[in-house]
Amino acid sequence: VGGSTGYTGAPVLCARGALRSGAGLVSLAVPETIYPIIAAKCDEAMPSPLPAGEDGRLSEEALVPLLGALAGKDAALIGPGLGQNPGLDSLVCQVLSTVNFPMVVDADGINALSRHMDVLDARRDCPTILTPHDGEFARLGGDLSSGDRLGAARTFAQAHGCLLVLKGHRTIVSLPDGEVFVNTTGNSGLAKGGSGDVLTGIIASLLAQGATAVQAAAGGVWIHGRAGDLAAEALTPYAMTPQDAAAALPEVFRELTALG
């Protein structure tokens, strides 16, 4: 669930990450204003147009059809390219309050939650994975002032009962029980805009295929980083793009299959 006028790449990159990670069916819920663009970009993923406002973002009238589109899904991702306004805050919160299956929240979904943390706290019994960079983490209330990213991530995940993927050099995956994983794959080429969209698509895909939230978050981060390393080997971190990382995913799964 995402996209808006000027931000048509984010949901498409999410879909590519999901499809390259084994998801059987991937649907995109996007504003009707950008639907023709998204449809032209997608061959395998299935976009649906939802009511939009004059600003090219989903309107509050999109809630009912969106909930209908989410019915029967195994997992969902909300936020990339969504934009921000009070109506979208309400839409994000109502979706998270209604949907009882695993959710990945990224980008503007995180920004909406930052103003309504009670909605996150109410999902303690339902897997919720947040994927902020440092700036988004600070808006959520995460405290990085001490320089202890690992400690801050652990404290946040425990306090709010969610899984936190704190992106950056050595991305941190923190669990509600206090356990923390530090990723070792990836390179500076993954700092480019759009890379996080591929990552969240991978995580959502793994969730939909039955992985636990921990497996999807930690495994997804490692897989994304490894794909980025393969792309960098072929193209250099300077020249690689998020699409190149998505294109390298088949080789990552080939490697994993060889490992048994």
C-alpha positions as CSV (number, residue, x, y, z in Angstrom):
1,V,0.0,0.0,0.0
2,G,1.7,3.2,-1.1
3,G,2.7,5.6,-3.9
4,S,1.5,9.1,-4.7
5,T,2.0,11.7,-7.4
6,G,5.8,12.1,-7.8
7,Y,6.5,8.8,-5.9
8,T,5.6,6.0,-8.4
9,G,8.9,4.1,-8.0
10,A,8.5,3.1,-4.4
11,P,5.6,0.6,-4.7
12,V,7.0,-0.9,-7.9
13,L,10.4,-1.5,-6.2
14,C,8.6,-3.1,-3.3
15,A,6.7,-5.4,-5.7
16,R,10.0,-6.4,-7.5
17,G,11.6,-7.2,-4.2
18,A,8.6,-9.3,-3.2
19,L,8.3,-11.1,-6.5
20,R,12.1,-11.9,-6.7
21,S,11.8,-13.4,-3.2
22,G,9.2,-16.0,-4.0
23,A,5.8,-14.4,-3.4
24,G,3.1,-16.2,-5.4
25,L,0.8,-13.2,-5.9
26,V,1.7,-9.5,-5.2
27,S,-1.0,-6.8,-5.3
28,L,-0.4,-3.1,-5.2
29,A,-3.0,-0.6,-3.8
30,V,-2.2,2.8,-5.2
31,P,-3.9,6.2,-5.7
32,E,-6.0,6.2,-8.9
33,T,-4.0,9.3,-10.1
34,I,-0.9,7.2,-10.5
35,Y,-2.5,3.9,-11.4
36,P,-1.8,4.2,-15.2
37,I,1.9,4.7,-14.5
38,I,2.1,1.8,-12.0
39,A,0.2,-0.5,-14.3
40,A,2.6,0.3,-17.2
41,K,5.6,-0.6,-14.9
42,C,4.1,-3.8,-13.6
43,D,3.8,-7.1,-15.5
44,E,3.6,-9.6,-12.7
45,A,2.3,-7.5,-9.8
46,M,-1.3,-6.6,-9.8
47,P,-2.1,-2.9,-9.2
48,S,-5.5,-1.6,-8.1
49,P,-6.6,2.1,-8.2
50,L,-8.0,3.5,-5.0
51,P,-9.7,6.9,-4.4
52,A,-7.3,9.8,-4.3
53,G,-7.4,13.5,-3.3
54,E,-6.4,16.5,-5.4
55,D,-2.9,16.1,-3.9
56,G,-2.4,12.8,-5.7
57,R,-2.4,10.8,-2.5
58,L,-4.9,8.2,-1.1
59,S,-8.0,9.9,0.3
60,E,-9.9,8.9,3.4
61,E,-12.5,7.4,1.0
62,A,-9.9,4.8,0.1
63,L,-10.2,3.1,3.5
64,V,-13.2,0.8,2.8
65,P,-11.9,-0.5,-0.6
66,L,-8.4,-0.8,0.8
67,L,-9.7,-3.0,3.7
68,G,-11.5,-5.1,1.1
69,A,-8.3,-5.5,-1.0
70,L,-6.4,-6.6,2.1
71,A,-8.9,-9.3,3.0
72,G,-7.5,-12.7,2.6
73,K,-3.9,-11.6,2.2
74,D,-1.1,-13.4,4.1
75,A,0.9,-10.3,4.8
76,A,1.0,-6.6,3.9
77,L,3.3,-3.6,3.6
78,I,2.2,-0.1,4.0
79,G,3.9,3.3,3.6
80,P,6.4,3.6,0.7
81,G,5.8,6.7,-1.3
82,L,2.5,7.2,0.5
83,G,3.0,10.9,1.5
84,Q,1.8,12.7,4.6
85,N,-1.3,14.5,5.6
86,P,-3.9,14.1,8.5
87,G,-6.1,11.9,6.3
88,L,-3.3,9.5,5.6
89,D,-2.4,9.3,9.2
90,S,-6.0,8.3,9.9
91,L,-6.0,5.7,7.1
92,V,-2.7,4.1,8.2
93,C,-3.9,3.9,11.8
94,Q,-7.2,2.4,10.9
95,V,-5.6,-0.2,8.7
96,L,-3.1,-1.2,11.4
97,S,-5.9,-1.3,14.0
98,T,-8.1,-3.5,11.8
99,V,-5.8,-5.9,10.0
100,N,-4.8,-8.9,12.2
101,F,-2.1,-10.5,10.0
102,P,1.6,-9.6,9.8
103,M,2.4,-6.1,8.6
104,V,5.5,-4.3,7.5
105,V,5.5,-0.5,8.1
106,D,8.0,1.7,6.2
107,A,8.6,5.3,5.2
108,D,5.4,7.4,5.5
109,G,3.7,4.6,7.3
110,I,6.3,5.1,10.0
111,N,5.8,8.8,9.9
112,A,2.1,8.3,10.5
113,L,2.7,5.9,13.4
114,S,5.1,8.4,15.0
115,R,2.1,10.6,15.8
116,H,0.0,7.7,17.0
117,M,2.2,5.3,18.9
118,D,-0.8,3.9,20.8
119,V,-1.7,2.2,17.5
120,L,1.6,0.4,17.4
121,D,1.4,-0.6,21.1
122,A,-2.1,-2.1,20.5
123,R,-0.6,-4.6,17.9
124,R,1.7,-6.4,20.4
125,D,0.0,-9.7,19.7
126,C,0.2,-9.4,15.9
127,P,3.6,-9.3,14.2
128,T,4.5,-5.8,13.2
129,I,7.9,-5.0,11.6
130,L,9.1,-1.4,11.4
131,T,12.0,-0.5,9.0
132,P,13.2,3.0,9.8
133,H,16.4,4.8,9.0
134,D,17.9,6.8,11.8
135,G,15.9,9.9,11.0
136,E,12.6,8.0,11.0
137,F,13.6,6.2,14.2
138,A,14.1,9.5,15.9
139,R,10.7,10.6,14.9
140,L,9.3,7.4,16.5
141,G,10.9,8.5,19.7
142,G,14.1,6.4,19.4
143,D,17.0,7.9,21.3
144,L,20.3,7.8,19.4
145,S,21.9,10.6,21.3
146,S,24.3,8.3,23.1
147,G,25.6,6.7,19.9
148,D,24.4,3.3,21.1
149,R,22.3,2.2,18.1
150,L,22.0,-1.4,19.4
151,G,20.9,-0.4,22.8
152,A,18.4,2.1,21.4
153,A,16.9,-0.4,19.0
154,R,16.6,-3.0,21.8
155,T,14.9,-0.5,24.1
156,F,12.4,0.5,21.5
157,A,11.4,-3.0,20.4
158,Q,10.9,-4.1,24.0
159,A,8.9,-1.0,24.9
160,H,6.5,-1.3,21.9
161,G,6.4,-5.0,21.3
162,C,7.4,-4.9,17.7
163,L,10.3,-6.0,15.5
164,L,12.6,-3.1,14.6
165,V,14.8,-3.1,11.6
166,L,17.1,-0.1,12.1
167,K,18.7,0.5,8.7
168,G,22.2,1.7,8.2
169,H,25.7,0.4,8.3
170,R,25.4,-3.0,10.0
171,T,21.6,-2.9,10.1
172,I,20.2,-3.9,13.4
173,V,17.2,-6.2,13.9
174,S,15.8,-6.0,17.4
175,L,13.1,-8.3,18.8
176,P,10.5,-7.6,21.5
177,D,12.2,-10.1,23.9
178,G,15.4,-8.1,23.8
179,E,17.3,-10.3,21.4
180,V,19.3,-8.4,18.7
181,F,20.8,-9.4,15.4
182,V,23.5,-7.3,13.6
183,N,23.7,-7.8,9.9
184,T,27.0,-8.3,8.1
185,T,26.1,-8.1,4.4
186,G,25.6,-4.9,2.3
187,N,27.6,-1.9,1.2
188,S,27.3,1.8,0.5
189,G,25.5,1.2,-2.8
190,L,22.4,0.3,-0.8
191,A,22.2,3.8,0.7
192,K,20.6,5.0,-2.5
193,G,16.9,6.0,-2.5
194,G,14.7,3.0,-3.3
195,S,16.9,0.4,-1.7
196,G,14.7,0.3,1.3
197,D,11.7,-0.4,-0.8
198,V,13.3,-3.5,-2.2
199,L,14.2,-4.6,1.3
200,T,10.6,-4.2,2.6
201,G,9.3,-6.1,-0.4
202,I,11.6,-9.0,0.5
203,I,10.5,-9.0,4.2
204,A,6.8,-8.9,3.3
205,S,7.3,-11.7,0.8
206,L,9.0,-13.9,3.3
207,L,6.2,-13.2,5.8
208,A,3.6,-14.1,3.2
209,Q,5.3,-17.4,2.6
210,G,5.0,-18.5,6.2
211,A,8.3,-17.3,7.7
212,T,8.1,-16.1,11.3
213,A,8.5,-12.4,11.8
214,V,12.0,-12.9,13.1
215,Q,13.0,-15.0,10.1
216,A,11.5,-12.6,7.7
217,A,13.1,-9.5,9.2
218,A,16.6,-10.9,9.9
219,G,16.7,-13.1,6.9
220,G,15.3,-10.4,4.6
221,V,18.0,-8.0,5.8
222,W,20.7,-10.5,5.1
223,I,19.3,-11.5,1.7
224,H,19.0,-7.8,0.7
225,G,22.5,-7.1,1.8
226,R,23.9,-10.1,-0.1
227,A,22.1,-9.0,-3.2
228,G,23.6,-5.6,-2.9
229,D,27.0,-7.1,-2.5
230,L,26.6,-9.1,-5.7
231,A,25.4,-6.0,-7.5
232,A,28.4,-4.0,-6.3
233,E,30.8,-6.7,-7.4
234,A,29.4,-6.5,-10.9
235,L,28.7,-2.7,-11.1
236,T,30.5,-1.1,-8.2
237,P,28.7,0.6,-5.3
238,Y,28.8,3.9,-7.2
239,A,26.9,2.6,-10.3
240,M,24.5,0.0,-8.9
241,T,20.9,0.9,-8.4
242,P,18.1,-0.6,-6.2
243,Q,16.8,-2.4,-9.4
244,D,20.2,-4.0,-9.7
245,A,20.0,-5.3,-6.2
246,A,16.5,-6.8,-6.9
247,A,17.9,-8.3,-10.1
248,A,20.7,-10.0,-8.1
249,L,18.2,-11.8,-5.8
250,P,18.0,-15.0,-7.9
251,E,21.7,-15.5,-7.5
252,V,21.3,-15.1,-3.7
253,F,18.6,-17.8,-3.6
254,R,20.8,-20.0,-5.8
255,E,23.5,-19.7,-3.2
256,L,21.2,-20.4,-0.4
257,T,19.8,-23.5,-2.2
258,A,23.3,-24.8,-2.7
259,L,23.9,-24.5,1.0
260,G,20.9,-26.7,1.6
